Amino acid sequence: MVKPGGAASANYALVLLSLVSLLNYLDRMIIAVLVEPIKRDLNLSDTQVGLVAGFAFALLYALAGLPLARIADRGSRVALVSACLVVWSAMTALTGFARNFVELFLARMAVGIGEAGCVPASHSLIGDLFPPHRRALAIGIFQAGGLIGLSFGLAGAGWLAERYGWRVALMAAGAAGLPLALLLFLTMNEPPRAAADPAPARESAFATVRALFGHPAFVHLVVGISIGAFATYGMSQWISAFFIRSHGLGLAEVGLYGGLAGGGGGIAGAIAGGLAMTRLRRRDERWELWLPALAYAGAWPLFAGAFLVPGTLAAFTFQFAATFVAASGGAVALAAIQSFAEPHRRATAVAIMLMLSSLIGLGVGPAAVGVVSDALAASAGVDSLRYALALATAFLGWAALHFVLAARASETASAQLASDI
């Protein structure tokens, strides 16, 4: 066990949490690379696939997030993350046994319950392990762990599915989480909270939520993240199917090239955004909101290019560039949540953000893309998904507007919280 309290302990904890993030994103998004064989074997429509890929997971992910965040704000966050990892890993493996739409839907709901406790508790831990000027970089590394899961993990899942079937791919992904959960529980130290505050024992959940929504910058930040999630989750859950349908690629090819383009761009972007913030935040704290605004506005036309260009290499190139730009602002936006939440409210603040972004983004985004794709099928044929995805990119511009509005409101909120953070 690493000695608690020092930089080595914080870095070791960040490595473990990044591995948890890897499995979190892999098990959340694995359905994306398995869409076509699951749809074929279970005879599903695009609308049903969209519901399974998004809404089924997001429903209980959102509903369970706040109660689990309250536990994280009051109890052991390390124990909570470990337990949640066991639950969602087991449920991911169980998804491989689904025989029809209903069973698949219920299994994905159960995965959402387990994953609901991961990110709020992990962000709260990172907030206590690292100072504010290094927080965006730490969150970026945590997010990069998830994006590694999306790249190499999904590539592996595609390879397994092509050779042994989609059920084996789900079972293998689920089994990978159990040893990590044990390692986390036995070797990671629970850090002290950033402020010795008796409020957590007295403050009700309603009072916490009311206080957080009293910060206008927090509201605009959460709205911006949620609208951006509508676009990004809608695209990410369907992009593998897009390359299979519109570019004629196989599962292994989509897993490999899509993982390198999306995952590679996302990893590099998340770390680059965090590194930039170690300097920019010291100059002006509002950069943690300006940078996401610029990134989402810039990613909009790049994502549209990925879906509209005819060539496969050009499409992957646009995907890499778009994901890099979006991720450079996305990790910073997530870290900024903690600038508008007192230490004893951090996990709840992140849970609120995840609840709304999951319902709007993961819950509605993939389903909306599926519905639009089905509606366009009669006129656009195989390219119906291409145009549905291109339409979804416009929501990135809307998200950028809310980050700008959050920046305008942030100066007062930051000053009010300066003594607490």
MITOR-520679 format. One record per residue: residue in three letters; z, x, y of N, C-alpha, C in turn. Coordinates in steps of 0.001 Angstrom, whole numbers, padded with zeros to 6 digits, always signed. Atoms other than C-alpha are relative to their C-alpha. Example, Ala and Ser with C-alpha at 12.3 -4.5 7.8 and 13.67 -1.06 7.14 Angstrom:
ALA+000000+000890-001190+007800+012300-004500+000000+000900+001200
SER-000060-000820-001190+007140+013670-001060+000730-000770+001090
// end
This chain:
MET+000000+000851-001205+000000+000000+000000+000000+000879+001245
VAL+000059-000759-001241-000885+001291+003459+001224-000288+000837
LYS-001189+000163-000825+002115+001897+005716-000276-000962+001152
PRO+000259+001004-001044+002438-001113+008075+000212+000550+001392
GLY-000265-000267-001401+002216-000928+011845-000938+000952+000686
GLY+000852-000982-000629-000350+001812+012418-001460-000383-000027
ALA+001436+000257-000034-004083+002105+012958-000583-000069-001405
ALA+000511+000009+001373-004652+002870+009269+000254-001349-000662
SER-000323+001308+000563-002890-000352+008295-000924-001079+000551
ALA+000895+000988-000615-004965-002377+010773-001414+000132-000539
ASN+001362-000211+000502-008222-000814+009594-000128-000417-001461
TYR+000018+000418+001408-007325-001356+005920-000030-001527-000092
ALA-000007+001458-000011-006532-004990+006658-001363-000551+000394
LEU+001318+000459-000439-009858-005365+008465-001032+000150-001115
VAL+000916-000182+001134-011722-003952+005441+000178-001133-001014
LEU-000251+001061+000959-010029-006451+003123-000489-001354+000523
LEU+000421+001277-000574-010643-009361+005486-001523-000093+000085
SER+001467-000002-000044-014294-008325+005853-000589-000281-001376
LEU+000439+000327+001360-014657-008448+002062+000201-001482-000294
VAL-000224+001445+000132-013112-011915+002115-001100-000767+000737
SER+001069+000635-000772-015627-012845+004820-001328+000057-000746
LEU+001228-000147+000794-018426-011521+002592-000098-001128-001027
LEU+000019+001050+001017-017456-013905-000199+000028-001393+000618
ASN-000030+001274-000713-016751-016695+002290-001413-000459+000334
TYR+001367+000364-000390-020309-016618+003596-000917-000133-001211
LEU+000839+000082+001197-021876-015957+000191+000173-001348-000688
ASP-000235+001254+000715-020212-018951-001451-000346-001219+000852
ARG+000367+001104-000883-020836-021130+001610-001505-000207+000034
MET+001438+000089-000242-024534-020318+001895-000855+000201-001250
ILE+000787-000305+001197-025549-019586-001705-000968-001125-000359
ILE+000891+001134+000288-027037-023081-002011-001351+000191+000684
ALA+001239-000154-000753-029639-022033+000585-001080+000693-000814
VAL+001008-000739+000765-031361-019547-001727-000314-000693-001325
LEU+000191+000696+001267-031015-021901-004718-000575-001407+000190
VAL+000462+001353-000320-032460-024983-002976-001103-000468-000943
GLU+001170+000471+000742-035774-025123-004825+000293-000243-001483
PRO-000287+000317+001410-034549-024755-008441+000997-001142-000183
ILE-000945+001115+000101-031615-027115-007824-000718-001326+000262
LYS+000749+001220-000328-033911-029676-006213-000881-000423-001165
ARG+000893+000310+001122-036329-029441-009128+000779-000482-001226
ASP-000738+000332+001222-033748-029541-011930+000749-001325+000104
LEU-000789+001219-000176-031672-032380-010463-000786-001122+000655
ASN+000900+001013-000555-034653-034266-008970+000537-000560+001321
LEU-000562+000378-001289-033322-034316-005386-001086-000043+001068
SER+000870+000005-001178-035047-035154-002094+000498+001031+001009
ASP-000438-000923-001053-034913-032917+000995+001239-000538+000713
THR-001176+000592-000646-032444-035354+002540+001249+000228-000846
GLN-001150-000246+000875-030131-035073-000488+000403+001467+000000
VAL-000289-001430-000044-030423-031290-000465+000710+000354+001304
GLY-000644-000247-001284-029539-031276+003218+001447-000468+000017
LEU-001368+000511+000076-026462-033399+002535+000888+000909-000846
VAL-000778-000898+000860-025308-031104-000283+000219+001344+000677
ALA-000089-001317-000609-026042-027896+001591+000882+000002+001240
GLY-000753+000031-001246-024366-029043+004785+001164-000962-000005
PHE-001041+001003-000231-022446-032304+005011+001091+000016-001061
ALA-000999+000010+001070-020723-032136+001601+001034+001084+000215
PHE-000916-001111-000258-019235-028754+002430+000773-000221+001292
ALA-000599+000063-001331-018570-029421+006090+001050-001093+000128
LEU-000901+001138-000157-016745-032729+005621+001460+000404-000205
LEU-001381-000388+000259-013572-031423+003983+000339+001357+000601
TYR-000218-001266-000713-014021-027967+005518+000569-000294+001380
ALA-000463+000372-001332-013530-029628+008887+001345-000707-000043
LEU-001227+000790+000050-010808-032069+007859+001207+000826-000445
ALA-001112-000808+000496-008695-029488+006015+000341+001153+000938
GLY-000194-001167-000849-009067-026848+008726+001255-000052+000858
LEU-001158+000091-000894-006406-028105+011145+001337+000075-000739
PRO-001276-000142+000726-003590-028646+008602+000235+001423-000505
LEU-000156-001366+000492-004243-025208+007093+000238+000972+001154
ALA-000238-000861-001161-004363-023639+010565+001443-000117+000480
ARG-001411+000164-000379-000940-025124+011338+000898+000821-000919
ILE-000739-000854+000931+000347-023396+008195-000144+001458+000402
ALA+000239-001388-000404-001259-020155+009387+000774+000362+001261
ASP-000721-000276-001242+000378-020455+012821+001519+000065-000207
ARG-001448+000047+000232+003812-020932+011246+000448+000877-001165
GLY-000406-000706+001209+003799-019068+007903-000814+001245-000263
SER+000694-001221+000409+002240-016201+005962-001506-000234-000052
ARG+001448+000118-000030-001423-015871+006798-000650+000728-001171
VAL+000537-000752+001140-002024-013276+004073+000053-000847-001268
ALA-000124+000852+001182-000715-015620+001373-000977-001170+000057
LEU+000913+001129-000148-002796-018485+002773-001432+000405-000302
VAL+001371-000450+000243-006052-016513+002793-000202+000295-001482
SER+000101-000308+001431-005382-015283-000759-000137-001270-000832
ALA+000048+001251+000752-004730-018802-002059-001323-000725+000221
CYS+001264+000677-000299-007786-020227-000297-001169+000677-000708
LEU+001062-000730+000689-009985-017487-001771-000060-000383-001476
VAL-000036+000428+001402-008846-018453-005283-000623-001383-000150
VAL+000487+001382+000111-009601-022139-004651-001506-000074+000165
TRP+001439+000177-000216-013083-021787-003184-000822+000784-001025
SER+000729-000740+001032-014115-019142-005753-000100-000821-001278
ALA+000009+000834+001205-013120-021415-008628-000944-001185+000160
MET+000858+001164-000224-014937-024364-007056-001481+000385+000073
THR+001390-000466+000004-018100-022311-006490-000500+000161-001424
ALA+000371-000134+001406-018127-021423-010175-000192-001366-000640
LEU+000092+001346+000561-017552-025088-011035-001290-000704+000422
THR+001250+000595-000477-020614-026057-008948-001141+000264-000980
GLY+001041-000328+000966-022725-024331-011593-000078-000961-001173
PHE-000002+000960+001100-021795-027118-014046-000494-001390+000427
ALA+000418+001319-000497-023091-029987-011834-001238-000497-000738
ARG+001122+000603+000741-025441-032382-013659-000821-000982+000826
ASN+000720+000967-000822-026488-034705-010829+000444+000161+001452
PHE-000283-000097-001436-026342-035260-007061+001470-000230+000304
VAL-001399+000332-000291-022855-036815-007077+000921+001157-000367
GLU-000846-001116+000426-021272-033979-009064-000211+001221+000885
LEU+000290-001118-000887-023011-031388-006917+000663-000208+001359
PHE-000597+000340-001289-021823-033160-003753+001516+000193-000035
LEU-001455-000108+000103-018202-033341-004936+000448+001452-000154
ALA-000357-001410+000177-018137-029703-006035-000097+000759+001313
ARG+000147-000678-001300-019403-028557-002649+001089-000435+000973
MET-001129+000438-000816-016744-030665-000939+001245+000820-000336
ALA-001169-000767+000423-014105-028827-002993-000080+001445+000483
VAL+000164-001347-000556-015544-025458-001923+000424+000010+001467
GLY-000353+000093-001419-015124-026603+001675+001491-000032+000235
ILE-001460+000036-000149-011418-027325+001166+000562+001409-000057
GLY-000505-001358+000132-010794-023766-000006-000356+000875+001180
GLU+000448-000889-001073-012844-022082+002696+000586-000375+001356
ALA-000522+000461-001287-011231-024130+005474+001145+000860+000515
GLY-001145-000789-000438-008172-021874+005537-000301+001449+000283
CYS+000313-001426-000100-009994-018551+005639-000148+000501+001431
VAL+000355-000571-001302-011447-018030+009100+001103-000153+001051
PRO-001071+000068-000999-008621-019424+011300+001113+001005-000248
ALA-001068-000950+000311-005986-017364+009501-000467+001436+000178
SER+000525-001360-000138-008221-014267+009427-000139+000396+001465
HIS+000118-000288-001428-008992-014491+013152+001381+000190+000633
SER-001353-000151-000517-005294-014950+013878+000578+001359-000373
LEU-000452-001324+000428-004495-011837+011842-000649+001094+000829
ILE+000722-001013-000780-007168-009829+013651+000512+000035+001435
GLY-000536+000053-001360-005792-011022+016993+001316+000738+000147
ASP-001266-000722-000044-002412-009505+016114-000128+001451-000427
LEU+000198-001378+000466-003835-006334+014561-000680+000884+001044
PHE+000802-000781-000943-006091-005272+017474+000216-000481+001429
PRO-000154+000385-001403-005754-005207+021291-001229-000753+000497
PRO+001110+000846-000471-007970-007522+023401-001326+000724+000166
HIS+001285-000665-000252-010580-004900+024332-000687+000447-001296
ARG+000598-000353+001288-011136-004070+020620-000192-001217-000895
ARG+000011+001201+000831-010917-007641+019363-001419-000445-000346
ALA+001376+000429+000261-014624-008460+019725-000657+000893-001043
LEU+000561-000909+001003-015564-005356+017732+000581-000312-001373
ALA-000623+000333+001287-013045-006253+015003-000556-001308-000560
ILE+000601+001262+000441-014352-009832+014862-001449+000229-000421
GLY+001382-000323+000363-017890-008400+014809-000095+000624-001375
ILE-000016-000612+001331-017035-006254+011783+000326-001048-001061
PHE-000338+001100+000911-015418-009279+010125-001231-000877-000249
GLN+001221+000794+000146-018595-011291+010797-001072+000773-000748
ALA+000985-000818+000707-020720-008380+009575+000247-000032-001501
GLY-000303+000141+001416-018884-008609+006265-000622-001267-000567
GLY+000622+001243+000436-020027-012212+006018-001510+000106-000086
LEU+001453-000136-000012-023571-011265+006888-000493+000910-001115
ILE+000340-000789+001185-023575-008605+004167-000054-000920-001224
GLY+000042+000992+001075-022730-011460+001826-001277-000808+000030
LEU+001233+000766-000124-025720-013336+003194-001226+000812-000391
SER+001173-000824+000298-028080-010380+002719+000010+000464-001444
PHE-000023-000553+001347-027148-008437-000404+000485-001040-001021
GLY-000504+001020+000911-025181-011326-001916-001055-001022-000359
LEU+001039+000976+000271-027993-013834-001537-001181+000615-000737
ALA+001050-000683+000751-030489-011244-002742+000373+000065-001477
GLY-000460-000025+001383-028383-010817-005875-000022-001366-000642
ALA+000020+001364+000522-028044-014571-006268-001426-000442-000335
GLY+001394+000331+000270-031811-014984-006018-000513+000695-001255
TRP+000406-000752+001193-032332-012265-008632+000577-000631-001263
LEU-000637+000633+001151-029821-013860-011004-000632-001354-000317
ALA+000558+001332+000207-031274-017335-010470-001385+000063-000613
GLU+001357-000108+000520-034818-016192-011179-000012+000403-001470
ARG-000029-000491+001383-033812-014507-014446+000866-000845-000930
TYR-000945+000688+000872-030876-016541-015736+000289-001449+000418
GLY-000198+001366-000442-030938-019785-013737+001014-000104+001127
TRP-000855+000166-001168-029171-021134-010675+001461-000215-000375
ARG-001380+000237+000414-026082-022115-012651+000746+001322-000202
VAL-000611-001323+000211-025364-018525-013682+000275+000681+001340
ALA-000191-000614-001320-025813-017376-010078+001252-000551+000671
LEU-001195+000608-000601-023145-019843-008889+001274+000444-000710
MET-001181-000419+000751-020723-018910-011669+000375+001449+000314
ALA-000261-001406-000300-021082-015190-010955+000578+000164+001402
ALA-000516-000085-001368-020529-015677-007213+001447-000453+000066
GLY-001370+000483-000001-017377-017672-007881+000966+000978-000636
ALA-000887-000919+000719-015925-015168-010344+000339+001238+000818
ALA-000217-001224-000766-016233-012325-007817+001218-000074+000918
GLY-001088+000123-000966-013478-013722-005577+001390+000189-000553
LEU-001347+000000+000565-010550-013714-007993+000700+001362+000072
PRO-000699-001285-000130-009794-009955-008169+000295+000380+001454
LEU-000259-000308-001408-010114-009640-004382+001209-000768+000509
ALA-001156+000795-000416-007580-012437-003885+001295+000673-000428
LEU-001200-000693+000494-005060-010534-006015+000256+001274+000797
LEU-000149-001231-000779-005711-007257-004165+000524-000293+001400
LEU-000433+000382-001345-005286-008954-000792+001478-000368+000008
PHE-001383+000486+000039-002026-010640-001747+000995+001130-000255
LEU-000929-001049+000400-000467-007503-003252+000050+001187+000956
THR+000059-001254-000770-001542-004816-000760-000096-000168+001514
MET+000132+000165-001447-002033-006339+002707+001309-000466+000613
ASN-001231+000353-000695+000914-006509+005110-000243-001100+001032
GLU+000042+001025-001042+001576-009551+007304+000449+000625+001315
PRO-000405-000632-001267+001536-008204+010898+000901-000918+000820
PRO-000807+000841-000892+004091-009392+013484-000894-000727+000998
ARG+000760+000764-000991+002856-012045+015907+000032+000726+001340
ALA+000133-000728-001263+001731-010833+019321+001104-000317+000985
ALA-001070+000364-000930+004521-012677+021111+001126-000663-000763
ALA-001163+000635+000612+008036-013553+020024+000292-001283+000758
ASP-000025+001267-000736+007848-017206+020984+000566-001082-000911
PRO-000557+001046+000849+010039-020022+019614-000822-001275-000024
ALA+000786+001235-000111+007357-022588+020516-000567-000502-001321
PRO+000592+000527+001215+005734-022739+017031+000916-000922-000780
ALA-000925+000838+000756+008879-024265+015558+000192-001360+000652
ARG-000267+001237-000733+009052-026983+018228-001254-000798+000323
GLU+001190+000655-000526+005509-027764+019285-000705-000822-001079
SER+000718+000857+000938+003792-030682+017598-001479+000357+000003
ALA+001442-000247+000083+000183-030543+016470-000720-000651+001176
PHE+000631+000685-001126-000739-033076+019155+000170+000796+001290
ALA-000245-000782-001212+000882-030945+021869-000853+001263+000026
THR+000837-001204+000078-000980-027850+020659-001447-000325+000348
VAL+001396+000385-000257-004360-029619+020655-000187-000390+001466
ARG+000102+000410-001402-003695-031175+024083+000021+001209+000928
ALA-000069-001198-000834-002766-027794+025548-001302+000788-000052
LEU+001251-000759+000132-005896-026124+024192-001139-000691+000740
PHE+001078+000716-000684-008196-028851+025496+000270-000147+001494
GLY-000256-000053-001436-006509-028467+028871-000695+001157+000685
HIS+000752-001123-000563-008537-025272+029331-001493-000353+000004
PRO+001425+000356-000028-012071-026250+030526-000898+001057-000632
ALA+000821-001049+000591-013438-022868+029486+000018-000089-001524
PHE-000111+000165+001452-012156-023427+025945-000898-001148-000472
VAL+000815+001165+000378-013863-026835+025827-001478+000358-000007
HIS+001419-000362-000062-017245-025489+026974-000359+001044-001061
LEU+000255-001010+001011-016930-022522+024634-000154-000633-001379
VAL+000073+000683+001293-016271-024761+021618-001268-000845-000102
VAL+001225+000811-000002-019115-027100+022598-001224+000895-000183
GLY+001126-000921+000127-021502-024149+022993-000141+000544-001410
ILE+000032-000502+001373-020555-022698+019609-000466-001087-000958
SER+000343+001101+000901-020906-026111+017960-001484-000361+000082
ILE+001424+000307-000148-024346-026840+019402-000848+001138-000565
GLY+000704-001137+000578-025473-023332+018508+000035-000038-001523
ALA-000127+000091+001455-024172-023910+014971-000943-001040-000580
PHE+000966+001002+000460-026342-027023+014690-001343+000668-000291
ALA+001279-000686+000184-029376-024800+015122+000077+001064-001087
THR-000045-001136+000928-028234-021743+013167+000248-000428-001441
TYR-000226+000474+001359-026848-023607+010148-001198-000800-000502
GLY+001188+000734+000407-029826-025932+010121-001115+000928-000435
MET+001037-000968+000363-032136-022921+010053+000373+000790-001250
SER-000370-000899+001091-030160-020737+007647+000009-000701-001356
GLN-000020+000710+001279-029770-023427+004974-001406-000316-000510
TRP+001354+000387+000405-033519-024098+004947-001013+001139+000044
ILE+001009-001035-000237-035156-020771+005751-000562+000563-001299
SER+000522-000473+001292-035412-019676+002106-001049-000974-000533
ALA+000972+001000+000440-037133-022943+001216-001271+000072+000840
PHE+001170-000127-000882-039435-022442+004231-000924+001108-000485
PHE+000841-001122+000449-040631-019048+002970-000619-000284-001374
ILE+000572+000356+001300-041140-020437-000541-001157-000976+000178
ARG+001024+001034-000168-043137-023452+000655-001176+000458+000860
SER+001065-000307-000954-045073-022106+003632-000618+001377-000200
HIS+000536-001356+000196-045513-018471+002557-000180+000359-001466
GLY+000277-000205+001411-045607-018827-001232+000805+001089-000674
LEU-000819-001055+000592-042788-016379-002020+000836-000543-001159
GLY-000884+000354+001096-040614-016370-005147+001453+000142+000414
LEU-001428-000038-000304-036825-016634-005306+000495+001418+000254
ALA-000468-001375-000158-036243-012894-005759-000529+000603+001301
GLU+000578-000513-001245-038617-012070-002880+000716-000569+001219
VAL-000701+000634-001119-036933-014569-000572+001401+000578+000145
GLY-001338-000567-000054-033510-013268-001506+000012+001399+000562
LEU+000040-001393-000456-034496-009639-000909-000447+000106+001447
TYR+000553-000173-001345-036715-009847+002182+000733-000847+001041
GLY-000762+000836-000919-034857-012748+003751+001377+000570+000261
GLY-001304-000632-000186-031571-010969+003146-000069+001201+000915
LEU+000151-001179-000864-032826-007774+004755-000280-000407+001447
ALA+000349+000425-001360-034297-009622+007746+001156-000727+000672
GLY-001092+000778-000587-031543-012157+008355+001326+000720-000056
GLY-001272-000707+000138-028602-010215+006985+000026+001310+000761
GLY+000050-001281-000713-029697-006840+008337+000058-000177+001504
GLY-000037+000271-001435-030368-008240+011783+001354-000509+000446
GLY-001310+000543-000356-027102-010158+011759+001094+001045-000004
ILE-001012-001058+000075-024984-007190+010674-000102+000925+001206
ALA+000200-000905-001134-026505-004893+013276+000353-000684+001321
GLY-000277+000718-001237-026255-007562+015968+001475-000239+000221
ALA-001432+000267-000136-022611-008463+015282+000756+001256+000419
ILE-000678-001253-000349-021521-004821+015442-000411+000459+001391
ALA+000474-000408-001325-023700-004099+018476+000668-000814+001099
GLY-000669+000839-000988-022238-007059+020350+001457+000391+000176
GLY-001394-000420-000089-018700-005953+019503+000164+001322+000719
LEU-000053-001294-000693-019372-002384+020617-000252-000161+001491
ALA+000285+000228-001417-020872-003623+023867+001208-000571+000725
MET-001143+000645-000641-017794-005729+024565+001180+000936+000208
THR-001091-000955-000232-015421-002755+024223-000109+000617+001388
ARG+000216-000513-001359-016955-001568+027516-000106-001121+001031
LEU+000284+001041-000987-018140-004756+029201+001234-000811+000361
ARG-001165+000831-000284-014871-006670+028880+000954+000679+000973
ARG-000862-000723-000932-013021-003950+030777-000512-000109+001434
ARG+000588+000153-001330-015429-004397+033688+000197-001415+000534
ASP-000149+001408-000394-015307-008205+033748+000187-000812-001267
GLU-000295+000762+001205-013698-010487+031164-001020-001103-000280
ARG+000975+001070+000203-016407-013063+031726-001207+000437-000821
TRP+001088-000454+000857-018850-010854+029790+000110-000571-001409
GLU-000141+000582+001328-017377-012365+026614-000622-001396-000063
LEU+000720+001269-000057-019113-015579+027754-001435+000188+000491
TRP+001361-000273-000461-022116-014178+029619-000872+000552-001128
LEU+000801-000599+001073-023225-012133+026610-000479-001044-001014
PRO+000516+001058+000877-023369-015156+024239-001076-000869+000653
ALA+001016+000802-000694-025308-017108+026886-001351+000703-000024
LEU+001249-000764+000007-027910-014356+027191-000575+000112-001408
ALA+000463-000192+001371-028070-013847+023420-000642-001275-000558
TYR+000549+001236+000545-028621-017507+022525-001291-000402+000702
ALA+001236+000297-000728-031184-017988+025271-001138+000893-000478
GLY+001031-000921+000475-033048-014904+024038-000423-000259-001435
ALA+000318+000232+001407-032860-015879+020366-000881-001231-000204
TRP+000764+001253+000137-034445-019292+020948-001494+000249-000264
PRO+001430-000187+000267-038106-018165+021312-000269+000898-001204
LEU+000206-000878+001147-037648-015486+018654+000078-000778-001312
PHE-000078+000837+001195-036529-017995+016028-001210-000914-000107
ALA+001188+000855+000027-039363-020322+017030-001204+000785-000513
GLY+001086-000849+000485-041767-017430+016460+000054+000209-001499
ALA-000134-000214+001440-040364-016867+012972-000583-001156-000806
PHE+000478+001169+000739-041328-020396+011963-001458-000333+000290
LEU+001336+000424-000410-044637-020696+013793-001097+001028-000233
VAL+001046-000998+000237-046427-017365+013219-000547-000155-001416
PRO+000582+000223+001330-048837-017452+010267+000326+001087-001023
GLY-000175-001099+000934-048181-014024+008721+001430+000127-000514
THR-001329-000132+000597-045262-013404+006338+000776+001158+000607
LEU-000681-001161-000592-044451-009925+007678+000427-000295+001432
ALA-000343+000345-001383-044548-011213+011251+001170-000971+000037
ALA-001093+000983+000034-042256-014116+010323+001324+000691-000288
PHE-001236-000721+000296-039666-011779+008777+000418+000900+001165
THR-000302-000841-001159-039931-009465+011794+000652-000823+001113
PHE-000607+000903-000987-039234-012360+014163+001395-000428-000446
GLN-001309+000399+000502-036352-013454+011915+001030+001106+000226
PHE-000920-001126-000216-034795-009981+012076+000407+000095+001466
ALA-000287-000130-001433-035094-009798+015874+000855-001159+000490
ALA-000752+001176-000443-033822-013350+016381+001437+000043-000482
THR-001348-000047+000554-030840-012877+014084+000820+001092+000674
PHE-000701-001076-000702-029938-009566+015744+000503-000483+001357
VAL-000364+000444-001346-029946-011123+019210+001073-001084-000066
ALA-000979+001093+000100-028075-014285+018168+001358+000512-000464
ALA-001267-000512+000527-025442-012367+016189+000733+000866+001011
SER-000655-000835-001007-024775-009983+019074+000841-000840+000954
GLY-000793+000889-000835-023546-012967+021061+000935-000885-000783
GLY-000810+000916+000796-022155-015067+018224+001384+000540-000305
ALA-001301-000595+000308-019389-012663+017201+000868+000078+001246
VAL-000735-000083-001271-018401-012210+020854+000552-001374+000373
ALA-000457+001358-000309-018184-015995+021343+001197-000390-000868
LEU-001126+000309+000886-015897-016318+018324+001258+000734+000437
ALA-001158-000762-000467-013631-013558+019614+000552-000575+001297
ALA-000432+000530-001298-013521-015219+023042+000932-001194-000140
ILE-000901+001131+000225-011731-018234+021542+001453+000415+000244
GLN-001388-000438-000098-008538-016182+021460+000415+000340+001428
SER-000326-000241-001411-008743-015454+025192+000496-001263+000689
PHE-000409+001263-000597-008044-019136+025850+000998-000740-000887
ALA-001032+000572+000871-005296-019674+023257+001193+000947-000047
GLU-001208-000803+000104-001701-018470+023325+000161+000494-001436
PRO-000098-000577+001349-000695-016289+020327+000433-000988-001077
HIS-000468+000924+001026+001139-019104+018532-000949-001185-000203
ARG+000991+001076+000154-001924-021376+018911-001352+000520-000479
ARG+001302-000601+000280-004657-018958+017836-000682-000613-001213
ALA+000631+000545+001202-005258-020223+014301-000435-001444+000218
THR+000371+001389-000288-005254-023829+015529-001236-000059+000890
ALA+001172-000041-000879-007737-022957+018286-001263+000299-000792
VAL+001162-000332+000829-010084-021337+015776-000336-001163-000931
ALA+000240+001136+000888-009636-024320+013424-000690-001146+000724
ILE+000667+001044-000787-010608-026753+016187-001472+000345+000172
MET+001384-000442-000147-013714-024701+016861-000767-000171-001304
LEU+000674+000109+001290-014544-024585+013152-000205-001457-000408
MET+000135+001405+000346-013914-028303+012707-001217-000608+000690
LEU+001111+000584-000754-016342-029277+015461-001332+000665-000337
SER+001255-000698+000299-018917-026576+014735-000459-000282-001424
SER+000382+000319+001378-018806-027421+011013-000577-001408-000102
LEU+000504+001365+000052-019232-031158+011518-001365-000110+000678
ILE+001253+000079-000751-021962-030739+014128-001051+000938-000577
GLY+000941-001016+000458-023522-027557+012765-000305-000110-001478
LEU+000234-000009+001442-023072-027334+009026-000128-001406-000567
GLY+000068+001362+000516-022539-031064+008529-001290-000716+000357
VAL+001165+000763-000472-025386-032455+010625-001271+000841+000010
GLY+001179-000842-000163-027721-029477+011109-000940+000010-001193
PRO+000911-000011+001146-029124-029016+007574-000518-001388-000364
ALA+000444+001363+000323-029211-032782+006978-001067-000472+000980
ALA+000976+000411-001008-031066-033352+010272-001351+000660-000244
VAL+001255-000692+000301-033651-030710+009386-000675-000643-001213
GLY+000567+000650+001171-034094-032348+005976-000608-001353+000317
VAL+000512+001321-000379-034533-035803+007499-001310+000133+000777
VAL+001219-000200-000781-037098-034546+010035-001132+000502-000884
SER+001020-000501+000923-038927-032642+007293-000583-001123-000845
ASP+000498+001139+000778-039150-035779+005146-000862-000931+000865
ALA+000752+000885-000894-040341-037788+008172-001381+000560+000335
LEU+001272-000639-000350-043104-035260+008912-000882+000271-001210
ALA+000729-000375+001213-044190-034839+005295-001356-000690-000110
ALA+001258+000742+000135-046879-037549+005454-001109+000589+000865
SER+001016-000521-000909-048641-035922+008412-000169+001518-000087
ALA+000063-001464-000009-047788-032216+008059-000058+000618-001384
GLY+000072-000527+001355-047663-031864+004279+001039+001077-000254
VAL-000922-001072+000367-046136-028615+003059+000631+000663+001212
ASP-000523-000611-001217-045619-027471+006665+000986-000885+000746
SER-000956+000876-000678-043281-030350+007502+001314+000725+000278
LEU-001242-000750-000201-040291-028038+007042-000152+001029+001106
ARG+000274-000971-001062-041896-025431+009320+000250-000615+001382
TYR-000115+000633-001317-042062-027858+012241+001403-000560+000240
ALA-001382+000459-000155-038622-029340+011584+000903+001140+000430
LEU-000799-001175-000367-037129-025855+011806-000318+000467+001420
ALA+000375-000403-001358-039084-025015+014963+000663-000894+001042
LEU-000666+000922-000928-037654-028126+016637+001491+000319+000127
ALA-001438-000283-000020-034105-027095+015695+000350+001171+000919
THR-000297-001185-000820-034385-023829+017659+000337-000355+001450
ALA-000229+000374-001402-034297-025708+020992+001480-000167+000316
PHE-001427+000200-000238-030582-026356+020536+000704+001293+000413
LEU-000578-001263-000455-029909-022650+021137+000017+000086+001520
GLY+000024+000014-001459-030944-023107+024759+001088-000885+000577
TRP-001073+000901-000435-028528-026023+025130+001355+000688-000150
ALA-001255-000725+000218-025736-023904+023660+000220+001049+001089
ALA-000114-001044-001031-026455-021109+026163+000519-000578+001314
LEU-000460+000640-001225-025887-023537+029040+001521-000177-000006
HIS-001451+000205+000059-022342-024286+027851+000771+001314+000092
PHE-000662-001298-000178-021490-020590+027650+000041+000379+001477
VAL+000016-000245-001440-022524-020297+031296+001079-000827+000686
LEU-001028+000866-000576-020301-023250+032180+001409+000495-000357
ALA-001296-000557+000395-017432-021675+030228+000353+001210+000857
ALA-000245-001183-000832-017821-018463+032222+000458-000406+001403
ARG-000399+000465-001336-017548-020400+035483+001445-000471+000023
ALA-001367+000524+000062-014282-021950+034324+001012+001009-000523
SER-000872-000917+000744-012867-018864+032626+000979+000771+000861
GLU-000852-000866-000820-011357-016963+035561+001402-000585+000148
THR-001317+000634-000160-008562-019462+036140+000759-000023-001323
ALA-000662+000085+001304-007863-019908+032430+000530+001356-000438
SER-000437-001336+000390-007666-016160+031821+001228+000425+000761
ALA-001161-000364-000820-005239-015718+034675+001252-000725-000484
GLN-001154+000766+000476-002981-018465+033279+000556+000568-001288
LEU-000434-000487+001303-002869-016820+029868+000314+001489-000026
ALA-000108-001460-000016-002650-013179+030968+001359+000490-000489
SER-001329-000456+000380+001084-012957+030398+000305-000244-001476
ASP-000275+000358+001389+000837-014419+026871-000809+000816-000996
ILE+000932-000630+000933-002025-012402+025390+000064+001517+000151
// end
